[in-house]
Amino acid sequence: MEVSLKVVDDDDDVREEVEEKEGWCVGFWRRYLCEGQKLDRRLQDEVESGRVSVRYRKIIAVLIPFTIVHAVWWTCFIKYKSFHKFVNYSGKKERWIDKGLLGKEDTAPWYMSVTMIFGSMVAGMTSEGGASVAFPVMTLIFDIKPVVAKHFSFMIQSVGMTAAAFVIVFMRVQIEWKSVVYCTIGGVAGVIYGLEEVSPELTPPYAKMYFVVIWGSFAASLFFLNRIYGRKVYVVLDPPHLPNIWRSADLVANRWLALVLNWKALILIAAGFLGGIFTSIAGSGIDICSFSVLTLLFRISEKTATPTSVVLMAINTVVAMCYSKWGMREGLEGLAWEFFVVCAPIVVVGAPLGSVIGSYVHRLVLAAFIYITDTVQLAGALYVVRPWTHTKCHKRGGKNGPDCEPVHLCWSSAVIFVAGLITFYVLQFVGERLIQRNSRIELEAEEKPPWSDDGWAGVEADDAKDDHRRLGGGGVDADLVLLPLPPASSSNTDDDKGPGAF
């Protein structure tokens, strides 16, 4: 399930020559911020052909969701004279404060509009949804109840991340569709189970701390993984020229049953289910679970895993919002709607723009965004919640007593953080074993070319044969890409080296 090689970067000699001619700053900019998109071969050919619809696909992709959302939004706001909603609530502010949904009286709706300028771009650019910014800002800084932050995250991501997903699909940026399908199967079940059984049992301090420690442990694991220079990364899970990579995980001989009874597929379904539960708690989670399995276990490049997680989160956040609205008795919180209406026209610009930017920058830049956001979230939660004290635990405890116990909150958060580190380390360890096994499969495939009589055939086979001849039987054309290349390319590795690699 893991391969098709990532197109390697320029080798050390070429990079040093470029940096010597252009200077360190220009070389750094070219390498990390202007790496280029990973496109499929057919799209690359169409781009070179000069077709207008393809050449300007980025602008067209961003304008389509922008036009639809803004046409509806401006029509409604002008018709109902609703521009005051940026500074004032709809007459229910005192009731929301009394219910504990709105902690600070001076929190104006437009505060979230400003927040989501950054949040929406992070959502489109990285593997973390808009909730990774919205949830901690709303709960830790503005003291808004987690249930409101969660519902707002569902709603705003249904617009922003759906727009970003449209841009990704329209631009035909490389996506791992097997992950989208299998994680969604598990994710839908996980979201529903989490909304019904898990989320109602967590009080605000627990929801805040558990959210940040889980993603903090992931960021730490990804950081240490990326310190392994020269590691091999892949573009897709199931390359058509090496079908045994996927088939080797089949648990049954029947082709149709093997669509599900495949241990790699079952891992993705399990990751989706767990991520769905996390999403039900804080509005985001399935994207990170998918991203972690792809990058740590299956060693997929962040350049593929990131847009894959965006598409996956877009699908599942719509499911979560619809189920919260029509499947649960409480429905969506009215305060969440107040924030949603003033943020929708912003995220439909920010998230697609983030997707376009993210498709160009180097994978280590995307990883750096994750390190920074998760570290800031964890530090902010420790500063605001102060789980070792009774300050927050006794706040709005109600008739059932305090909503947390400091000792229990501290040790349970620590256990989750350590468990996350162990889990991600195990994924990395198993990922190394899988790479070794894949290497053996690739060597076997080299002995018998995949386009032989009993191998795969069709357009992909013709492309592979052309590449094989053009490259003299081996190597990779680093200027193009992008679908799976012949097995001879399997020896290439990612050559990110040195202190400049974040």
Sequence and secondary structure as in RCSB ss.txt:
>XXXX:A:sequence
MEVSLKVVDDDDDVREEVEEKEGWCVGFWRRYLCEGQKLDRRLQDEVESGRVSVRYRKIIAVLIPFTIVHAVWWT
CFIKYKSFHKFVNYSGKKERWIDKGLLGKEDTAPWYMSVTMIFGSMVAGMTSEGGASVAFPVMTLIFDIKPVVAK
HFSFMIQSVGMTAAAFVIVFMRVQIEWKSVVYCTIGGVAGVIYGLEEVSPELTPPYAKMYFVVIWGSFAASLFFL
NRIYGRKVYVVLDPPHLPNIWRSADLVANRWLALVLNWKALILIAAGFLGGIFTSIAGSGIDICSFSVLTLLFRI
SEKTATPTSVVLMAINTVVAMCYSKWGMREGLEGLAWEFFVVCAPIVVVGAPLGSVIGSYVHRLVLAAFIYITDT
VQLAGALYVVRPWTHTKCHKRGGKNGPDCEPVHLCWSSAVIFVAGLITFYVLQFVGERLIQRNSRIELEAEEKPP
WSDDGWAGVEADDAKDDHRRLGGGGVDADLVLLPLPPASSSNTDDDKGPGAF
>XXXX:A:secstr
   SB      HHHHHHHHHHH HHHHHIIIII     B HHHHHHHHHT HHHHTHHHHHHHHHHHHHHHHHHH
HHHHTT GGGGT  SS HHHHHHTTSB  TT  THHHHHHHHHHHHHHHHSSS THHHHHHIIIIIS B HHHHH
HHHHHHHHHHHHHHHHHHHHTTB   HHHHHHHHHHHHHHHHHIIIIIGGG  HHHHHHHHHHHHHHHHHHHHHH
HTSTT   BS SS TT THHHHTTBSSS TTGGGTSBHHHHHHHHHHHHHHHHHHHHS  HHHHHHHIIIIIS B
 HHHHHHHHHHHHHHHHHHHHHIIIIISSS S HHHHHHHHHHHHHHHHHHHHHHHHHTTS HHHHHHHHHHHHH
HHHHHHHHHH TTSSTTTTTT GGG  S  HHHHHHHHHHHHHHHHHHHHHHHHHHHHHHHHHHHHHHHHHHS T
TSTTS  SHHHHHHHHHHHHTTTS   TTS  S   GGGGG      STT  
